[in-house]
Amino acid sequence: MQIRDLPYSDPGDPDVRSGPRFLIWLGRRQLAGQLRSLAWGLLHHCAIAGLPLAVGLAVQAVIDDSGRDLATAGVLLVVLGVLIAVGDTMLHRTAVTNWITAAARVQQLLARRTAELGSALTRRVAAGEVVAVSTGDVEKIGWFVEALSRFLAAATALVLICVGLVVYLPSLGVLVAIATPVLALAVLPLLPRATRRADLQREKAGKATELASDTVAGLRVLRGIGGEELFLGRYRRASQEVRKAAVRSARMWALISAIQVFLPGVLLISLVWYGATLARDGLIDVGQLVTVYSAATLMLFPLRNVEEIAMAYSFSRPSAQRAVRVLSLRRTTRPSTADAVIPRGDLYDPVTGLMAPQGLFTAVVCGDPDEAGRLAERLGGHAEPPSGPHAEPHTDAQAESDGTSGPVPSVLLGGVPLDELPLASARTAVLVQDKDPVLLSGTLRELLDVPSSGTVTAEEALAAARCGDVLDALAQASVDADGDPMNTRITERGRSLSGGQRQRLALARSLVTDPEALVLDEPTSAVDSHTEARVAAGIEQLRRGRTTVAFASSPLLLDLADRVVLLHKGTVVAAGTHRELLRDEPLYRAVVTRETDEEAAAPAAHDGLAAIDGLRPAPAVEEMARAAEEIEERA
């Protein structure tokens, strides 16, 4: 695999049982590249190992006053120099290729898992951890793959050099052959402690990254409440902990490096002393002593790869473990018994008993936002077994609804379980807009260029989401001569827009897709009541005849819904129209009107009248929406 061939058509199915197993799987997938690096590394190291032989020949030729042998040694040095240059160049090229292609493979795997899980990913793994995995951890995993190829070449070269020295001069070669494994393995007792310190450093760095990500994401809110100094202080303390952990880890690696300098020095001194004694007694030639000494000196270079592979593994193992935590998350699927055809019909959740009839606008009222988020995730086809490592808590109501302790039943669309559909078909059938949708950077035209049925145009979706003021703002910021807002670039996460503007653009993007069933989690939570009434009316008009589910507690939206469902403790407890539930269900009234305990204790009749008088009836909502549209037309 070459860099020009990226991305992979299929990055493969990784082994996510553990971090080391993932690294082994990744190395096996890079086997061809590893073999190329091994071949070029052997050429490079063996050419270096040949230098002492050429130098020894040259020294002996000078002693023997042989011009022919001296010329032969010179030619050999030139050839070895060329081989060293070629081998080093190609080793670096292939090793870096292994690094980049391995990192690209991991990034593709992470992107595939992110696309598969969607917004459910950040509910199971902290956003900061996902950022850390997709940036720094990917680089460290690639470093291990790259270092592994050079280590294999260096280890093979060490074995060949030791064998060659034993054959060439047994009296000194045996000493080198015995000392080499000692030099390579002397640091092994220190590696567990160094690894633990590296793990601690990476853990603290990950927490600091997560804290920084959360702080930046909520900086506007923090400034509004004057809490930025508090969070900056927390980040300072977290960064100081990272610094201290990094210093402790660096001290251990410095000790390992010192040992790898000290012990080879002892070997060279012993070799020179013993070799000089043998040469003085006439047992070996001076050229042979120079050859063995030079070979032992040059062996220190491949020995450095032992330290590098140990360091690379120590840093990549926790990175691989974090990557495994993300890659092990899967969209729970059962053996497919359904066709790939998009099913049609009612949307039904057997866990809560929620029924969204086909073609109707159903609103769901739930006093617990976390419970609503879990239900929205399940409606998107992301069911998890309650006993799994990433499963949500299995409530008593859920246990009663399914009657088992096994996997949570899947949501049904037209009687077809969503988790039996292929991912593409499930996404086409049901689309869930998260409570906090993200806008990617790019032009507005690119933002709305999403897979869709083609029935709803971008203009219709923007009009339904009441994005007129957003289009005006983008037109003023447009650099084009015609001021076309569709060509105006939107900054990352839409930071140049207000919260309400971002929410309405995300709603327009969801409306463009025109899925069989659209699930909206608090689609108007960031807008004022005036805009909320118009947006609710736009959703109801555009989605008329299509299945729509909206999680909301605003009377302005609930009064436009065809059917309202009250969810309490994981179970549907009431269903009807907004006015019926407001009149007959005290629990529903308490959630919608934000009723206090004192108000709930008041007489029921007075309480009901007060609640009804405090809300705008449907005609008032429609009248306000029409008045707003008239004002826009006059403007």
N, C-alpha and C positions, 0 to 999 in steps of 0.2 A: 504494500500500500504506500503510495507516494502522496505528498502533500497536495499536489495538483489534483488528485483524485477525490479529495474530500468534498462534501461529506460522504459518509458511508451510506450505501443504499439500505443496509440493515446492520445496525451496530451490534446485534446479537441479544441473547437472553442471559443476563449476568447471573453469576452465582452470588446470592446475597445472604448466604448462611452466616458469614462473618467477614470482617475486614480482610484478614489474610487470605481467605478463600477467594474473595473478590480480586485481590491482587494477583493470585495465581491464575485465575480465569483470564484476567486482562493480559498477563504475560503470555499465556497460551494463544490468545487471539492475535498477539503481536509476534508469533513465532517466526514468521518469515523475516521480519525486520530484525529480530534478535539474532538469527543465524547470519544475516549479512553483517551485522555489527561484530559478531564473533569472528567471522572470517577476516574482516579488515583489521580488527583488533589484534588477532594473532599475527598477521603480517607486520603490523606496527611494532608490537612487543618483541617478536622474534628478530626483527631487523635491529632493534635496539640491543637485544641480547647478543647479536653477532658483532657489535662494535668492539667488545673486549677482545674477541678472537683476532680481529684485524689489528687492533692496537698491539696485542701481544706479539703477533707476527712481525709488525713493524719494529718493535723494540728488539726482538731477537735478531731481525735482519741487520739492524745497526750493530749489535754486538758481534754478529758473525761476519760483518762487513760484506753482506750479500746484496748487491744492487737489484738483482732479479727478484728476490723475495720482498725487498722494499717496494718495488713497483707493483708486485702482486698485491701487497697489503694496501697500497694507495688505490688501485682499481677497486678492490673489495670495499674500501671505505666509501668511495664514490657511489657504488651500487647500493650499499646499505643506506647511504644518505637519501638517495632517490626513493628507495622503498619506505624509509621512515616518513618522508614527506607525503608520499601518496597514501600510505596506510593511515597516518594521522589525519589527513584531510578527509578521507572517506569514512574513517571511524567517527569523526565528529559529525559528518553529514548524516550518516545513518543513525547515529545515536540521537541527534536532535530530531530527526524524522520520527523515530520511535516515540520521543517525548511528545511531539506535537500531535501525532496521530492517536496516541493513547489518550491524551487530554481531550482531543476532539471526540473520541469514542465515548468518554465519560460524559462530556457535555451533551452529546446527542441522547444518551440514555436519560440524563436528567431532564432534558427538554421533552422527551417522549413521555416520561412519567408525569411531568408538570401538565402537559397537554391532556393526558388521560384523566388526571385527578381534578384539574381545574381549581376552583376556589376551595375545594375540600382539602387541598394540600396544606394550606396555611392553618387549617383547623387541627391538623394532626401533627405538624412540625412547625416550630417557631420560624417566623419569617427570617430572623437574623441567621438561623442555622442554615436555611436554604441559600441565603446570600453567601455565607461562608463556604458552603460546599461548592457552589457554582463558580467561585472565584479562586480563593487561595488553596482550597483543598484539591481542586482539579490540577493545579500546577504542581503540587507536591506529589500527587499520585503519578503524574507524568514524569516527574524527576526520578522516582523509584524505577519506573520502567526503563528510562534512559540509562540510569546508573547500573541497572542489572546487566545490560548488554556489555558494558565496559568491564564490569567486574568479572563476568564469565571469561572474557578474553584475557584479562590480567591473571586470573587464577590458572587458566590453562597454560599461559606463558610461564608462570612460576614453576609449574610442574615440569614443563619441558626444559627450563633452564637448570633446575636441580638435577634432573636425570642427565642432562648433557655434561654438567660439571662433575658428577660422579664418574661418568665414563671417561671424561677428559683427564681429570686428575683426582683419583680417589682419595688421596691423603687430605686434600682440602675440600673436595666436593662433598664428602660425607658430612663434614662439619657444617657446611652451608645448608645441605639438605635437612639436617636435624634442626638447625636453628630457624629455618624459614617457617615451619608450622608453628613454632613457639612464638615467633614474632607476629604471625597472623592471628593467633588465638589468644594472645596475652591479654587483650582488652575485653574478651568475652565476659569475664566476671563483672565488669563495670557496665556492660550494656543494659542489663535489666534496670539498674538504678537510673542510668541516663534516659532510658525509654520512659520510665515513670515520670521523670522530671519533664521530659518533652511532652508527654500526654497532659500533664498538669498545665503546662504553658499553653498548649493548644486549647484546652478546655476553658481556661481563663480568657484567652484571646477570643474564642467563640462567644462567650458571654458578653465581653466588651463590645464585640461587633454587633451582637443582637441589641444591646442597650443603646448603642449609637444609632442603629437603624430605627429603633422605636422612637428615640428622641427626635431625630430629624423628621420622621413622618408626622409627629405631633408637635412640631416646633411652633406652628401658628397658634395652636390651642395653649401651649405652655406660655407663650408670650402674653396671650390674652389674660391668663390668670396669674401671671408673674411667677411662674414656676420653673423658668428656664435655668436659673442659678442652682436650684435644687438638683435638677437632673444633670447639669454640668458637673456639679460636685460629685454625684454618683459616678459619672463617667471618669472623672479624674481619679477617684479611688480605684475604680476597676482597671484603668490603664496603669496605675502604679503597681497593682497586683500582677498585671501581665509583665511589667518591667522586672519586678523582683523574681518572678518565675523564670523569665528568660535569662536573667543573670545566673541563677542557680543552675539552669540547664547548660549555659555556656561554660560554667566552671567545670562541670563534669566532662564536657566534650574537650575542653582545654587539657584536662588531665589525661584523657585518652590520647590526644595528639602528642602530649609530652612523652607518654610511654612509647608511642610509636616512633619518636625521635631518639629517645634514650636507648632502648634495647638494640636497634640497628647500629647505633654508635658503638655499643659494647661489642657487637658481633664484628664490626669492621676492625676495631682495635685488636680483638683476639685473633682475627684472621691475619692481620699484618704481623703481629708478634709471632704467631705460630709459623706462618709462611716464611718470614725472614729467617727463623731458626732452621727450617728445612733447606732454604736456599744457601745459607751459610755452611751447612753440612754437605752441600752438594747433592741433596736428594731430589731437588727440583730445579728447573731453570728459572732465571729472573723473568723471562717472558711469560712463563706459566703462572708465576706469582702475580704479575701484572694482569694477566687475563682473568684469573679467578677474582682478584680484588676488584677489577672493573665490573665484572659480572655481578658480584655481590653488591656493589654500589648502585648499579643500575636497577637491581631488583627492588630497591626502595621505592621506585616509582610505581610499579604495579601493586606493591603492598599498600600504597595510599588508597587504592580502590577498595580495600577491605574496610577502612574507616569510612569511606564515602557511602558504601552500600549499607553499612550499619546505621549511619546517620539518616540516609534516605529512607530506610525501612522504619526507623523510629518516628520520623515525622509523617510518613505516608500512612502508617497503620491506623492512627486515630482519624486521619483524613478519610481513609477508606471506610472506616467504621461509620463515620458520619454520612458518607455517600450511601452506604448500605442501608442506613435508617431511612433515607429518602427513597431509594430504589426498591426497597422491600414493600413499600406501600403500593397496594394494587386496588384497582376497581374490582370488587368482588363479583365474580361471574359464575354462573352455574352452567352445566352442559346445555348447549343451545338446542332448543326444540322449536324455535320460531324462525320464520323466514326473515330475510333481510328487508322485506317490505315494511314501510313505516305503518305501524298499527294506528287505528283510529278508534275513538270511543271515550268512555269516561276514564278519568284519572283517579285511581283509588289506592289509598295507603292502608294495607291491612293491619299495620301496627297501631295506628291512632284511630282508624275508622273514618278518615277523611275521604269524602267523595266530592270530586269536582266534575259535575256533569258536562258532557261534550257540548261545546258551543256556548257555554255560559260563563259569565264573569263571577268567580267565586272569591270572596274575601275571607281571610282567616285571621281571627283575633286570638292572640295568645299573650298572656301577661308575662311570660318568661322569654326574653329575647334569645337566650341560649337554646331553649327548647324549640323556638321557631327556626333558628338557624339549622339545628339538626334535622328538623322535618324538611326544610328546603333542600338540604343536601340529599336526603333520602329520596325526595321527589325527582331529583336529577339522576337517580339510578345508582347512587353511591351507598349501597347497603354494606354493613360490616357485621361479622359474627360477634356477638356480645362477649365471647370468651377470648377473642383475638387480642393481639397486643395493641391495636389501635382502635378498638371498638369503643363505642360510646356506652355509657352506663345503661344497663337494662332495667328499666323502671318496673314497678309492680304493675302499672297499667299495661306496659308492653308485654309483660309476662302473661297477663291474663288474656291479652288479645291474641297472642300466638299460641299460648298453651304449652310451649316447649322451652327448653333452655338451649336450643340449637340456634342456627343462623337466623338473623332477623329477616322476615319475609320481604320480598322485593315489592316495590310499587308496581301496580298494574296499569297499563294503558290499553283500553279496549280488551281487557282480560289477558294481555300478554305481559309477562314479567320483564321489566326493563333490563335487568341484569342478564337476561338470556339473549338480548339483542347485541349485535356488534356495536362497538363504541360509536362509530360514525352514525349508525341508524338511531341509537339512543339519543345522541346529541341533536339529531335532526328532529326527533319526535318531541323531546322535552328540553327546553332551554331554561336554565336558572340564572337570574341576575342577582348577584350577591348584594348584600347590604352596602358594601363599600367597593363598588366596581372600580377598575383601573383603566385609565386611558393611556394607550401607548403613544409615544411620540410619532409625529408625522402629520400630514395634512388631514383636514376634515374629510376629504374625499377618500383617503386611504383608511381612515378610521371606520367609515361606513361601508368599505368594500369588504364585506364578510360573506361567507357562504349563506345563501338564502334561497327561498322559493322563487324569487323574482316577482312576486305578486305585489309587494309593498315597495314603493320607490323611496329613495333617500329623502326627497322633498316631503312626501306624505308622513314619513316617520318623524322628521324634524318638526313638522307642523303639529302632529299629534302630541309630541313631547313639549310643545310650546317653547321652541328654541329661537324665537324671533329675535330676542334681545342678544342671545349668544351669537347669532349670525351677524347682527349689526356690529357687535364688538370685534368679531373676527374680520369683518370687512374693513373696519377702520385700521386694524393692525396688518392688513394685507399689504404685501410689497408689490403686488401686481398692479398694473395700470388700471385694469377694470375693477379692481377691488373685489374680486370673487372670493367670498368667505370659504368656499369649498377648497380653494388652493392655499389657504392660510395654514401655516404649520402650528400644531399644538405641541407645547413643551411636554417634557417627560411627566407622566402622571397628571397632565393637565394643570400644572401648578400655577399657570398664568390665569386660570379661571377660578371663579368662586366655587364653593362647594355645591351650591344649587345648580350652577351651570354645568359642572362636571356630571352631576347626577342626571340631568336631563339629556345631555349628549350620550351618556351610557344607556339611558332608556331608549333613545332613538336608535342606537346601534342594535339593541335587543329587538325592537319593533321591526327593523329592516329584515331580520332573519326570518320572521313569520313562521315560527315553529308550530307544530300541531298543538302543543301545550306550552304556554309561557308562564313561568313562575317568577314573581317579582317580590323580593324581600325589602319591604319599606321603600318603595320607589319614590316617595315624595317627602322623605324625612328631612331633607336639607333645604326645602323651599318654604316660603311663607304661605299663609292660608289662601291668599288671593290667587297665587300661582298654582297652589295645590288643587284648587277647585277646577281650574282650567286643564291642568295636566290629567286629572282623574277623568274629566269628560273626554279628553282626547284619547286616552287609553280605551275607554268604553266604546267610543265610536269606531276607532280603527280596528279593534279586536272583536267587533260584533260578529257573532257566528263562529268564533274561534274560542277554544278553551283557554281561560286565563285564570291564574291563581295569584292573589296579591296578599302578602302578609302586611297588615296595617292595623292601626287603632284610631285613625282619624275619621271622625264622622263624615267629613266631606267626601272621602273616598268610599266609605262603607255604604253611604246612602245611594251610591250609584251602582253598587254590586247587585247582580241578580240573586245572589245567595250568599249569606254570611254564616260562617261556622265558628263556634266558640270552642277553643282547645284549652283544656285544663288538666294539668298533671299527666300529659301524654295521651289524653283520650278526648275525643269529640264528645262534648256534653250537651250541646244545643246547636240547632241549625234553623235558619229562617231568614226573613228579611231584616234589615237593620232596625226598622221601626218595631217589628214584632219582638225582637230580642230585647230592645231597649225598654219595651213596656213590660215584658213577662219575665226576663231573666235578671235578677239582681246582680249576679256575678258579672254578666256581660256589661251591665250598666256601670258597675264599679270600675271595670277596666277601661271602658271607653271614655267615661267622664272624669277619670282620675279621682274617684270618690274616696274621701277620707273615712276613717273608722267612725267619727262622730256623725258624719252625714249618713253612713250606712245604718246607724242606730236610730235614725229618725223614722217616723211613721212611713210605711211603704207607699201610701198614696201620695203624701206630700213629696216624698223622695222621687217618685216617678214623674210627677208633674214638674218638679224643679229640674230634673234631668232633661225632660223633653223641651221645656222652655229655654233651657240653656243651649240648645243645639239649633242649628239652622235646618229647617225642613227642606225637603227636596226642591220645592219650587224656588226657595231662596238661593240654593246652590246654583240651579240652572240660570236664574235671573242674574246672579253675579257673574257667571261665566259669559253669558250673552253680553252683559254690559262691558266686560273687559274686551271682548272681541270687537265690539263697536268702537271702543276707544282706539284700539289698534288700527282699525280700518280708517278712522278719521285722521290718525297720525300719518 
